[in-house]
């Protein structure tokens, strides 16, 4: 009995080994068929048989289709260079070949279809171009329409149409609106803010506050007064507590010995109190308040404070009020006496005062450091 059981176990083991070997061989053959696509037997004969059933015109078109792809491949070394003429010819030949997907070897079938759609869009875009339509108006009539619009800002297209009718010219309202699109917008009544600043810049000052945070995260405030005509910084003050009395005192210090502007521009900050207004009225200064949330109305001060931050304060650590006062006075001296300004034609607000020059040969350019070398004042040695 033990011998029979031993023989049975050996037979079962051999059977399992044969099944496992067959499974491994089947998996290997399946992987070989998936990874290595070998041509099946009889492919050439089957293709020849199919070609015998096709017409001569289809065979000629397929040969031309393949020959055109070979010409494109021979023209380039790495990547096939397909010209617009090649694209049009391949699309035309593909329409004559029934099995064009199998014969296409140069590009993907989707690429050929995309070329065909692009050509279809180009064809209908050309056919859909607007025709000549109505003849355009004469140049004299167009000039007259724009002249009426410029001379009469309150007139609309219908009003201009009526005037043209008086002159015997019949023009539609839509046509007049078309020619008025490129014309200048109606001029507002009164003087604009830009015109006011341009005409009175020599007698206008502007003031504003610049908040600064020191090394210990405590707030500081710098008060600037700038002359718009020359871009000269008239006065600068620094404090931790900008009260109404302090701001009024800064205005007194900015206008000594009768030096005063006619207009002073300021924003709606609560730091400007009644004392500031009384000092301005006593000095016969007309205070102009900018509109709410309109920093462009005080653009000169805004631009100056941006220059102060970018060219000075962003590169320094401010320890306290005294250091900030010294730094700002040094920068204002450089700003007024040495720095060219784009707003006044690269000129300097104040002519530089005579100072002690370094010993240098005549004609040489000497650089004077400002703010510890953060900026330099270049002058020609005498």
C-alpha positions as CSV (number, residue, x, y, z in Angstrom):
1,X,0.0,0.0,0.0
2,X,2.8,2.4,0.8
3,X,4.5,1.7,-2.5
4,X,1.2,2.4,-4.4
5,X,0.8,5.7,-2.5
6,X,4.4,6.7,-3.3
7,X,3.9,6.0,-7.0
8,X,0.7,8.1,-7.0
9,X,2.4,11.0,-5.5
10,X,5.2,10.9,-8.0
11,X,2.7,10.8,-10.9
12,X,0.9,13.8,-9.4
13,X,4.1,15.7,-9.1
14,X,5.1,14.9,-12.7
15,X,1.6,16.0,-13.9
16,X,1.9,19.3,-12.0
17,X,5.4,19.9,-13.5
18,X,4.2,19.3,-17.0
19,X,1.2,21.7,-16.5
20,X,3.6,24.4,-15.1
21,X,6.0,23.9,-18.0
22,X,3.2,24.3,-20.5
23,X,1.9,27.4,-18.7
24,X,5.4,29.0,-18.8
25,X,5.8,28.2,-22.5
26,X,2.4,29.7,-23.3
27,X,3.2,32.9,-21.4
28,X,6.5,33.1,-23.2
29,X,4.9,32.7,-26.6
30,X,2.2,35.3,-25.8
31,X,4.8,37.8,-24.7
32,X,6.8,37.1,-27.8
33,X,3.8,37.7,-30.0
34,X,3.0,41.0,-28.1
35,X,6.5,42.4,-28.0
36,X,7.9,41.2,-31.3
37,X,5.4,41.7,-34.1
38,X,6.6,39.4,-36.8
39,X,5.0,39.4,-40.2
40,X,2.6,36.6,-40.6
41,X,3.1,34.0,-43.2
42,X,1.4,34.7,-46.5
43,X,1.2,38.5,-46.0
44,X,2.9,39.2,-49.3
45,X,0.7,36.7,-51.2
46,X,-2.4,38.1,-49.6
47,X,-1.4,41.7,-50.5
48,X,-0.7,40.6,-54.1
49,X,-4.1,39.0,-54.3
50,X,-5.8,42.2,-53.1
51,X,-3.8,44.3,-55.5
52,X,-5.0,42.1,-58.4
53,X,-8.6,43.0,-57.5
54,X,-8.0,46.7,-57.6
55,X,-8.2,49.0,-60.6
56,X,-5.2,50.5,-62.4
57,X,-6.2,54.0,-61.3
58,X,-6.1,53.0,-57.6
59,X,-2.7,51.3,-57.9
60,X,-1.2,54.4,-59.7
61,X,-2.6,56.7,-57.0
62,X,-1.1,54.5,-54.2
63,X,2.3,54.4,-56.0
64,X,2.3,58.2,-56.3
65,X,1.2,58.5,-52.7
66,X,4.2,56.4,-51.5
67,X,6.6,58.1,-54.0
68,X,5.7,61.5,-52.6
69,X,6.5,60.4,-49.1
70,X,9.8,59.0,-50.2
71,X,10.7,62.4,-51.8
72,X,9.9,64.2,-48.6
73,X,12.1,61.7,-46.6
74,X,15.0,62.1,-49.0
75,X,14.9,65.9,-48.7
76,X,15.7,66.0,-45.0
77,X,18.3,64.3,-42.8
78,X,16.7,64.1,-39.4
79,X,13.1,65.3,-39.4
80,X,11.0,65.3,-42.6
81,X,10.5,68.8,-44.0
82,X,6.9,68.9,-45.3
83,X,6.1,72.0,-47.4
84,X,2.6,73.4,-48.0
85,X,2.7,72.0,-51.5
86,X,3.6,68.5,-50.2
87,X,0.7,68.7,-47.7
88,X,-1.8,69.6,-50.5
89,X,-0.5,66.8,-52.8
90,X,-0.6,64.2,-50.0
91,X,-4.2,65.2,-49.1
92,X,-5.2,65.1,-52.8
93,X,-3.6,61.6,-53.3
94,X,-5.1,60.2,-50.1
95,X,-8.5,61.0,-51.5
96,X,-7.8,58.8,-54.5
97,X,-6.5,55.8,-52.5
98,X,-9.0,53.6,-50.7
99,X,-6.5,52.1,-48.1
100,X,-4.6,55.4,-47.5
101,X,-4.2,54.8,-43.8
102,X,-2.1,51.6,-44.4
103,X,-0.1,53.4,-47.2
104,X,0.6,56.4,-45.0
105,X,4.1,56.0,-43.4
106,X,5.4,59.6,-43.2
107,X,2.9,61.1,-40.6
108,X,0.0,60.0,-38.6
109,X,-3.5,59.7,-40.2
110,X,-4.8,62.4,-37.8
111,X,-2.1,64.8,-39.0
112,X,-3.3,64.3,-42.6
113,X,-6.9,64.9,-41.6
114,X,-5.8,68.1,-39.7
115,X,-4.1,69.3,-42.9
116,X,-7.3,68.7,-44.8
117,X,-9.4,70.6,-42.3
118,X,-7.0,73.5,-42.4
119,X,-7.2,73.6,-46.1
120,X,-11.0,73.5,-45.9
121,X,-11.1,76.4,-43.5
122,X,-8.7,78.5,-45.6
123,X,-10.8,77.8,-48.8
124,X,-14.1,79.0,-47.2
125,X,-12.4,81.9,-45.4
126,X,-11.3,83.1,-48.8
127,X,-14.7,82.6,-50.3
128,X,-16.4,84.3,-47.3
129,X,-14.4,87.5,-47.6
130,X,-16.6,90.6,-47.8
131,X,-17.2,91.9,-51.2
132,X,-16.9,95.5,-52.4
133,X,-20.3,96.5,-51.0
134,X,-21.3,100.1,-51.0
135,X,-18.8,102.6,-52.3
136,X,-17.0,104.5,-49.6
137,X,-17.7,108.1,-48.9
138,X,-15.6,110.7,-50.6
139,X,-12.6,112.0,-48.7
140,X,-14.1,115.5,-48.6
141,X,-17.3,114.3,-47.0
142,X,-15.4,112.2,-44.4
143,X,-13.2,115.2,-43.6
144,X,-16.3,117.4,-43.2
145,X,-17.9,114.9,-40.8
146,X,-14.8,114.8,-38.6
147,X,-14.5,118.6,-38.8
148,X,-18.1,119.0,-37.5
149,X,-17.4,116.6,-34.7
150,X,-14.2,118.4,-33.6
151,X,-15.8,121.9,-33.8
152,X,-18.9,120.9,-32.0
153,X,-18.2,118.5,-29.1
154,X,-21.9,118.4,-28.1
155,X,-23.1,117.1,-31.5
156,X,-24.0,113.5,-32.1
157,X,-24.3,111.5,-35.3
158,X,-27.9,112.5,-35.8
159,X,-27.1,116.2,-35.4
160,X,-24.3,115.9,-37.9
161,X,-26.6,114.0,-40.3
162,X,-29.0,117.0,-40.2
163,X,-26.3,119.5,-41.0
164,X,-25.1,117.3,-43.9
165,X,-28.7,117.2,-45.2
166,X,-28.7,121.0,-45.2
167,X,-25.7,120.9,-47.5
168,X,-27.4,118.3,-49.9
169,X,-25.4,115.3,-48.6
170,X,-27.4,112.2,-47.7
171,X,-25.4,110.0,-45.3
172,X,-26.8,107.4,-43.0
173,X,-26.5,107.7,-39.2
174,X,-24.6,104.4,-38.9
175,X,-22.1,105.6,-41.6
176,X,-21.5,108.8,-39.6
177,X,-20.9,106.8,-36.4
178,X,-18.4,104.5,-38.2
179,X,-16.3,107.5,-39.2
180,X,-16.6,109.1,-35.8
181,X,-15.1,106.0,-34.0
182,X,-11.6,107.2,-34.6
183,X,-12.3,110.8,-33.8
184,X,-11.4,112.4,-30.6
185,X,-13.7,112.0,-27.6
186,X,-15.9,115.0,-26.6
187,X,-14.0,117.6,-24.6
188,X,-15.2,118.0,-21.1
189,X,-16.5,121.4,-20.0
190,X,-14.1,123.6,-18.0
191,X,-10.4,123.0,-17.3
192,X,-9.1,119.6,-16.7
193,X,-6.9,118.7,-13.7
194,X,-3.9,118.0,-15.9
195,X,-4.3,121.3,-17.7
196,X,-4.6,123.1,-14.3
197,X,-1.3,121.5,-13.0
198,X,0.5,122.3,-16.3
199,X,-0.6,125.9,-16.3
200,X,0.0,126.6,-12.6
201,X,2.9,124.2,-11.8
202,X,5.3,127.1,-11.0
203,X,3.0,128.2,-8.1
204,X,1.8,124.9,-6.8
205,X,3.3,122.9,-3.9
206,X,2.2,119.4,-2.8
207,X,2.6,117.7,0.6
208,X,2.1,114.2,1.9
209,X,3.1,111.7,4.7
210,X,5.4,108.7,4.2
211,X,5.0,106.0,6.9
212,X,8.2,104.3,7.9
213,X,8.7,101.3,10.3
214,X,11.9,101.2,12.4
215,X,14.0,98.2,13.4
216,X,11.8,97.6,16.5
217,X,8.6,97.8,14.4
218,X,7.6,101.2,15.7
219,X,5.9,103.6,13.3
220,X,7.5,106.8,12.1
221,X,6.2,109.5,9.8
222,X,8.0,111.7,7.3
223,X,6.3,114.8,6.0
224,X,7.4,116.2,2.6
225,X,6.6,119.4,0.8
226,X,7.5,119.5,-2.9
227,X,7.4,122.3,-5.5
228,X,5.7,120.9,-8.7
229,X,7.3,123.2,-11.1
230,X,10.9,122.4,-10.3
231,X,10.5,119.1,-8.5
232,X,12.4,120.6,-5.6
233,X,11.8,119.2,-2.1
234,X,11.0,122.3,-0.1
235,X,10.8,120.8,3.4
236,X,11.1,117.4,5.1
237,X,10.2,116.6,8.7
238,X,10.2,113.4,10.8
239,X,8.1,112.6,13.9
240,X,6.5,109.7,15.8
241,X,3.3,111.7,16.6
242,X,2.1,113.8,13.7
243,X,-0.4,116.0,15.6
244,X,-2.2,118.9,14.1
245,X,0.1,121.4,15.9
246,X,3.2,119.6,14.5
247,X,1.9,119.6,11.0
248,X,1.0,123.3,11.2
249,X,4.5,124.0,12.5
250,X,6.0,122.1,9.5
251,X,4.0,124.4,7.1
252,X,5.4,127.5,8.9
253,X,9.0,126.1,8.6
254,X,8.4,125.4,4.9
255,X,7.3,129.0,4.2
256,X,9.9,131.3,5.8
257,X,10.4,135.0,4.9
258,X,7.3,135.1,2.7
259,X,8.3,132.2,0.4
260,X,4.9,130.6,-0.3
261,X,3.0,129.0,-3.1
262,X,-0.4,130.0,-4.4
263,X,-1.9,126.5,-4.2
264,X,-1.1,123.6,-1.9
265,X,-2.3,120.1,-2.8
266,X,-3.0,117.6,0.0
267,X,-5.0,114.5,0.5
268,X,-7.9,113.8,3.0
269,X,-5.7,112.5,5.8
270,X,-7.0,113.2,9.3
271,X,-3.5,114.6,10.3
272,X,-4.4,117.9,8.6
273,X,-6.4,119.7,11.3
274,X,-7.9,123.1,11.8
275,X,-4.5,124.6,12.9
276,X,-3.0,123.6,9.5
277,X,-5.9,125.3,7.7
278,X,-5.5,128.5,9.8
279,X,-1.7,128.7,9.0
280,X,-2.4,128.2,5.3
281,X,-5.1,130.9,5.3
282,X,-2.8,133.3,7.2
283,X,-0.1,132.7,4.6
284,X,-2.7,133.3,1.8
285,X,-2.3,129.7,0.6
286,X,-5.3,128.1,-1.1
287,X,-5.4,124.5,0.0
288,X,-6.7,122.0,-2.7
289,X,-7.9,118.7,-1.4
290,X,-7.6,115.7,-3.7
291,X,-10.6,113.4,-4.4
292,X,-11.1,110.4,-2.2
293,X,-9.1,107.4,-3.3
294,X,-7.4,109.3,-6.1
295,X,-3.6,109.1,-5.6
296,X,-3.1,110.2,-9.2
297,X,-4.3,113.7,-8.3
298,X,-1.2,114.0,-6.2
299,X,1.1,112.1,-8.5
300,X,4.2,114.1,-7.9
301,X,4.3,113.3,-4.2
302,X,3.4,109.7,-4.9
303,X,6.3,109.3,-7.3
304,X,8.7,111.0,-5.0
305,X,7.8,108.8,-2.1
306,X,8.3,105.8,-4.4
307,X,11.8,107.1,-5.2
308,X,12.6,107.5,-1.5
309,X,11.6,103.9,-0.8
310,X,13.3,102.3,-3.8
311,X,16.5,104.4,-3.7
312,X,17.0,104.9,0.0
313,X,14.8,103.3,2.7
314,X,14.6,99.8,1.2
315,X,18.4,99.5,1.6
316,X,18.8,100.8,5.2
317,X,17.8,99.6,8.7
318,X,16.2,102.6,10.5
319,X,16.9,102.5,14.3
320,X,15.1,105.7,15.3
321,X,13.7,109.1,14.6
322,X,17.1,110.9,14.6
323,X,18.7,108.5,12.1
324,X,15.7,108.7,9.8
325,X,15.9,112.5,9.9
326,X,19.6,112.4,9.0
327,X,19.1,109.9,6.2
328,X,16.2,111.9,4.7
329,X,18.1,115.2,4.8
330,X,21.0,113.6,3.0
331,X,18.8,112.1,0.4
332,X,16.9,115.3,-0.1
333,X,20.2,117.2,-0.6
334,X,21.2,114.7,-3.3
335,X,17.7,114.8,-4.8
336,X,17.7,118.6,-5.1
337,X,21.3,119.2,-6.1
338,X,22.6,116.2,-8.0
339,X,19.8,113.9,-9.2
340,X,18.4,114.4,-12.8
341,X,14.7,114.2,-13.1
342,X,12.7,112.8,-16.1
343,X,9.7,115.0,-15.4
344,X,11.7,118.2,-16.1
345,X,13.8,116.9,-19.0
346,X,16.7,115.3,-17.1
347,X,17.4,118.6,-15.4
348,X,18.4,119.1,-11.7
349,X,15.9,121.0,-9.5
350,X,18.6,123.3,-7.9
351,X,22.0,124.2,-9.3
352,X,24.6,122.5,-7.2
353,X,26.3,124.7,-4.6
354,X,30.1,125.1,-4.9
355,X,31.8,122.4,-2.8
356,X,35.3,121.3,-2.1
357,X,36.4,119.0,-4.9
358,X,38.9,116.3,-4.9
359,X,42.3,116.8,-6.3
360,X,42.1,115.5,-9.9
361,X,43.4,116.4,-13.3
362,X,41.3,118.9,-15.4
363,X,38.6,117.2,-17.4
364,X,38.4,114.1,-15.2
365,X,35.0,112.9,-13.8
366,X,35.0,112.6,-10.0
367,X,32.4,110.5,-8.1
368,X,31.2,111.8,-4.7
369,X,29.6,109.1,-2.6
370,X,26.1,109.8,-1.2
371,X,24.5,107.9,1.7
372,X,27.7,105.8,2.3
373,X,28.1,104.9,-1.4
374,X,24.5,104.0,-2.0
375,X,24.5,106.6,-4.7
376,X,27.2,108.8,-6.3
377,X,27.3,112.4,-7.5
378,X,29.4,112.6,-10.7
379,X,31.1,115.9,-11.4
380,X,33.8,117.1,-13.7
381,X,36.9,118.3,-12.0
382,X,38.1,121.8,-12.7
